Amino acid sequence: MKKDKALLEIGKKQVIQLIIEKLRIVFDDVLMIGNSSFDCQVRGVKVAEDLKVKNFFPEVKCKYLPEDKIKKYDSHLLSFSNLNTPHMLELARSH
């Protein structure tokens, strides 16, 4: 799709709003990786440019989460979907 996927709407909210809301349930701080022109300051989200991410990865600590724990927050596992096609966007909107 040739649109900014973060700004697509599901229901009455932009995809980025939905993602931030879900992440804030679990995390105190939310960091978004993207281009510097994307304005998340209004939403209170820190933004790091794609190029700076390489320096960030050595500090990342990962933890495996079993599917049942993920489903507690995302029953349809839509957080693992990609909105690259109109079909996938419609699938996300239907849940």
TORKOL-4160 file (C-alpha; in steps of 0.2 Angstrom, whole numbers, padded with zeros to 4 digits, m for minus):
95
<pt num="1" X="0000" Y="0000" Z="0000"/>
<pt num="2" X="0007" Y="0017" Z="m0004"/>
<pt num="3" X="0000" Y="0026" Z="0011"/>
<pt num="4" X="0007" Y="0029" Z="0028"/>
<pt num="5" X="0001" Y="0014" Z="0037"/>
<pt num="6" X="0002" Y="0022" Z="0054"/>
<pt num="7" X="m0011" Y="0034" Z="0049"/>
<pt num="8" X="m0024" Y="0022" Z="0042"/>
<pt num="9" X="m0039" Y="0020" Z="0052"/>
<pt num="10" X="m0047" Y="0005" Z="0061"/>
<pt num="11" X="m0063" Y="0010" Z="0068"/>
<pt num="12" X="m0062" Y="0028" Z="0073"/>
<pt num="13" X="m0043" Y="0028" Z="0077"/>
<pt num="14" X="m0027" Y="0029" Z="0068"/>
<pt num="15" X="m0017" Y="0013" Z="0068"/>
<pt num="16" X="m0003" Y="0021" Z="0077"/>
<pt num="17" X="m0015" Y="0027" Z="0091"/>
<pt num="18" X="m0021" Y="0009" Z="0093"/>
<pt num="19" X="m0004" Y="0002" Z="0095"/>
<pt num="20" X="0002" Y="0016" Z="0107"/>
<pt num="21" X="m0013" Y="0013" Z="0118"/>
<pt num="22" X="m0010" Y="m0006" Z="0119"/>
<pt num="23" X="0009" Y="m0004" Z="0122"/>
<pt num="24" X="0005" Y="0008" Z="0137"/>
<pt num="25" X="m0005" Y="m0005" Z="0145"/>
<pt num="26" X="0011" Y="m0015" Z="0147"/>
<pt num="27" X="0025" Y="m0003" Z="0146"/>
<pt num="28" X="0029" Y="0014" Z="0155"/>
<pt num="29" X="0039" Y="0020" Z="0141"/>
<pt num="30" X="0036" Y="0018" Z="0122"/>
<pt num="31" X="0049" Y="0021" Z="0109"/>
<pt num="32" X="0044" Y="0022" Z="0091"/>
<pt num="33" X="0057" Y="0019" Z="0077"/>
<pt num="34" X="0053" Y="0029" Z="0061"/>
<pt num="35" X="0058" Y="0044" Z="0051"/>
<pt num="36" X="0060" Y="0061" Z="0060"/>
<pt num="37" X="0046" Y="0069" Z="0051"/>
<pt num="38" X="0033" Y="0058" Z="0060"/>
<pt num="39" X="0025" Y="0068" Z="0074"/>
<pt num="40" X="0023" Y="0058" Z="0090"/>
<pt num="41" X="0027" Y="0071" Z="0102"/>
<pt num="42" X="0009" Y="0076" Z="0104"/>
<pt num="43" X="0006" Y="0058" Z="0109"/>
<pt num="44" X="0020" Y="0058" Z="0122"/>
<pt num="45" X="0030" Y="0045" Z="0112"/>
<pt num="46" X="0049" Y="0045" Z="0110"/>
<pt num="47" X="0054" Y="0044" Z="0092"/>
<pt num="48" X="0071" Y="0038" Z="0086"/>
<pt num="49" X="0076" Y="0038" Z="0068"/>
<pt num="50" X="0079" Y="0022" Z="0059"/>
<pt num="51" X="0098" Y="0025" Z="0057"/>
<pt num="52" X="0100" Y="0027" Z="0076"/>
<pt num="53" X="0092" Y="0010" Z="0079"/>
<pt num="54" X="0108" Y="0000" Z="0076"/>
<pt num="55" X="0116" Y="0008" Z="0091"/>
<pt num="56" X="0101" Y="0003" Z="0101"/>
<pt num="57" X="0100" Y="m0015" Z="0098"/>
<pt num="58" X="0115" Y="m0020" Z="0110"/>
<pt num="59" X="0105" Y="m0013" Z="0124"/>
<pt num="60" X="0089" Y="m0023" Z="0120"/>
<pt num="61" X="0084" Y="m0037" Z="0132"/>
<pt num="62" X="0071" Y="m0049" Z="0125"/>
<pt num="63" X="0060" Y="m0061" Z="0133"/>
<pt num="64" X="0050" Y="m0075" Z="0126"/>
<pt num="65" X="0031" Y="m0073" Z="0129"/>
<pt num="66" X="0020" Y="m0088" Z="0127"/>
<pt num="67" X="0005" Y="m0087" Z="0116"/>
<pt num="68" X="m0008" Y="m0087" Z="0130"/>
<pt num="69" X="0000" Y="m0072" Z="0138"/>
<pt num="70" X="0000" Y="m0062" Z="0122"/>
<pt num="71" X="m0018" Y="m0067" Z="0119"/>
<pt num="72" X="m0022" Y="m0059" Z="0136"/>
<pt num="73" X="m0019" Y="m0042" Z="0127"/>
<pt num="74" X="m0022" Y="m0047" Z="0109"/>
<pt num="75" X="m0034" Y="m0061" Z="0107"/>
<pt num="76" X="m0033" Y="m0062" Z="0088"/>
<pt num="77" X="m0014" Y="m0060" Z="0088"/>
<pt num="78" X="m0017" Y="m0045" Z="0076"/>
<pt num="79" X="m0001" Y="m0037" Z="0083"/>
<pt num="80" X="0008" Y="m0049" Z="0072"/>
<pt num="81" X="m0001" Y="m0044" Z="0056"/>
<pt num="82" X="0006" Y="m0032" Z="0043"/>
<pt num="83" X="m0005" Y="m0020" Z="0034"/>
<pt num="84" X="0004" Y="m0021" Z="0017"/>
<pt num="85" X="m0012" Y="m0025" Z="0007"/>
<pt num="86" X="m0030" Y="m0019" Z="0007"/>
<pt num="87" X="m0035" Y="m0037" Z="0011"/>
<pt num="88" X="m0025" Y="m0037" Z="0027"/>
<pt num="89" X="m0031" Y="m0020" Z="0032"/>
<pt num="90" X="m0049" Y="m0026" Z="0030"/>
<pt num="91" X="m0045" Y="m0041" Z="0040"/>
<pt num="92" X="m0039" Y="m0030" Z="0054"/>
<pt num="93" X="m0054" Y="m0019" Z="0053"/>
<pt num="94" X="m0066" Y="m0034" Z="0055"/>
<pt num="95" X="m0059" Y="m0039" Z="0072"/>
